[in-house]
Amino acid sequence: MSRQTADLNELSLLQVLEQASNPQHAGSQVQRLAEQQLKTWETQSGYHYLLQSIYLDLSCSLQIRWLAIIQFKNGIERYWRSTRVNAISKDEKASIRSRLFDMIDEQNNQLCIQNAQASSRIARLDFPNEWPNLFEFLEQMLNNDNIWQDNIKVYNLLVHLNQIIKVLATARIGRCRPAMQSKVPLVFPLIVRIYLKTFNAWTTSNGIDEDDLTNLQVSYLSLKVLRRITTEGYESPHRNQPVTDFMSITVGHFEMLISHYD
């Protein structure tokens, strides 16, 4: 990633983020100067890519990563549209998009949510024109055995999917919503597979341990994503065989849970 100034690089940005986020500098001149420097850098080429590099770096402190991802998300709102003054360049956007799902092994749920929100905003602005393969990429990730066997990765990927579907569904004009509806059949059966695997895992367990709780969380989130896809991703879900089959399964699951509760 090229940089227009020698002052802006990953090391200098890391140092300024530390000064701006360190509680020891709260309200001090050091913090004010750091915040001013961030404001100056936000219009420079490469700034948002470097922010992404820092919040993806697990060796950085949580407070630095948190400030980096907040700065990144705010910058997406201000500078992602090509019509904005000091808009992020096309090449930098492509580099950022290529790493948006690198956080699926993130242990901190709040950082994952922030990245998911930023990803959904980018999807809303770039899909389908600048990001036509978004759903094909999601399909590939959902089919990846390394992800499939890791509930943390599955959960984080579902967090991103939930945000993306939620935001794309708000589009009422243009190609965004119809394009989404043409693509959701790629991911729908794969999320159903996740739901069935995790639901069966925790409902057939003899006791409740950490793995059961994780399976419960994943099954709940996958059900939440499927509910959103069913209502927003299909014009006539009642006429779609995979959707009606899934609905029949969930009714059976609901009846089973009620019978156990009684």
Summary of the structure (lengths in Angstrom):
residues: 262
radius of gyration: 20.9
end to end distance: 60.5
largest distance: 68.4
contacts: 783
relative contact order: 0.07
helix: 72%
strand: 0%
